[in-house]
């Protein structure tokens, strides 16, 4: 009986010590990358390389290398196809990014972004939402269009100052 009580006390003491030690650890922030503009998503490449994709609202998809450096050339630059953003910060832009479930095998991914308004759109609306598919060129981190357009919808998003 004494042995059981002694073991329970030891377990209780060890539990209290573990909680106290865990509480004493202070979380720290670590700079991962710099010189990014309005990053909205971080996506790890599922190829085991440790590289990540940083999706920026201004239309760039940047490659964050395993060593923490940012590749000079972006994986994708949609700025020529996009609506010009106000000071690169607003509620429009490159707002969605998804890797294909078989990305490792086929290199495909899909993006959604704000394009200039189509001529056939209602007059009061201010941009067209596009969903386009891309594919990496084999053996590179350079994207090329697969399908220029999967979906196109006119939209009447408000600018922050319009509210």
C-alpha positions, 0 to 999 in steps of 0.5 A, a space after each residue: 500500500 505504501 509503495 502504491 501511495 509513494 508511486 502516486 505521489 511521485 507521479 503527481 510530483 512529476 506531472 506538476 514539474 512537467 506542467 511548470 516546465 512547460 509553462 516556463 517555456 516562452 513562445 518565440 517568433 522567428 522571421 521566416 522571410 522578408 520583402 513579401 507583399 501582403 502574403 495571404 497563404 503559405 503552402 508546403 510543396 508536397 515533394 519532400 524538398 522543404 520548399 514552400 509557396 507564398 501566395 501574395 495578394 498582389 498576384 505573385 506566388 513566391 518560392 520560399 526555399 528550405 534554407 529560408 531564402 526567397 527565390 528571385 523568380 516567382 513561381 507565378 506572376 499574375 499581375 499582367 492579367 489582374 486588375 490594378 490594385 490600389 496601393 497593392 492592398 484591398 479586397 481584390 487581387 490573388 485571393 485563392 490558391 490550391 494544389 491539385 490532389 495529384 500535384 506531385 505527379 501532374 504539377 497542376 494548381 488552381 488560382 482565383 484572382 480579380 481581373 479587369 471587368 469584362 465588357 459584357 458585365 453590369 456597369 456598376 460592377 468593378 472586376 471579374 473573378 477568374 479561376 485559372 489552372 496552371 502547371 509547372 514545367 517538368 523539373 522546374 519551378 516555373 508555371 505555365 497556363 494549362 487552361 486560361 480560364 476555368 470560371 469567370 464571374 463578374 463581381 461588385 466587391 466594395 473597396 475599403 473606402 466605399 463602406 
